[in-house]
Amino acid sequence: MDDHPTRRSVVFGTLAACATVTSAAADDDDPRKEKRPQKGDLIVFSEGEREGQTITPDDLKIGEPPVHGWPKDPANAIVRDGSRLNEVLLVRLDPTELDEDTRQRTAEGIVAYSAICSHAGCPVTAWIKATEGNDDVFKCMCHNSEYDPRRGAQVVFGPAPRRLAALPLVIKDGALMIAAPFIGKVGGQQG
């Protein structure tokens, strides 16, 4: 048997590879990936070994660090990861510690906020003891802004001009689902 590829098999193999690359590039250019989170979207892990898997309430325990997620349209399986402004922080808190406005947007104590700092648009990545007080808070390590997720992610330290945008949640069929679009402006201050 001849182990050398024929010209026809090389051409077909090249065409198949090009089609795969073109298909992947078309998926990356899909404008639906950049749309802000929509009512009815699920939330999937944005990083780690479970990246892309649906986040359930069981994935979040009181007192554990936040989980980073992307919204996902369940109708067409489009993950809205085309804009970093769509990434969200999810954390489960004791519902008795939440202020009334925050409690109304939670699902069993789980809150969701934009993962983009309102100061300079850096990613909010840390979960630390607050500079002032004993509560754990979100922190942007770029300029040290801190946000209290129990009080609508209001700024408790640093230069951020406003709270993080909140994302109301519900639980449906055992999964976290977005109940309404972001409340508040997403991203850093302008100018």
Secondary structure, DSSP 8 states (H G I E B T S, - for coil): ---S--HHHHHHHHHHHHHHHHHHHHHHT-GGGTS---TT-EEEE-SSTTTTSB--GGG--TTS--EEEEEEETTTTEE--SSGGG-EEEEE--GGGS-HHHHHT-BTTEEEEESB-TTT--B--EEEE-SSSSSEEEE-TTT--EEEGGGTTEEEESS-SS---B--EEEETTEEEE-SS-BS--S----
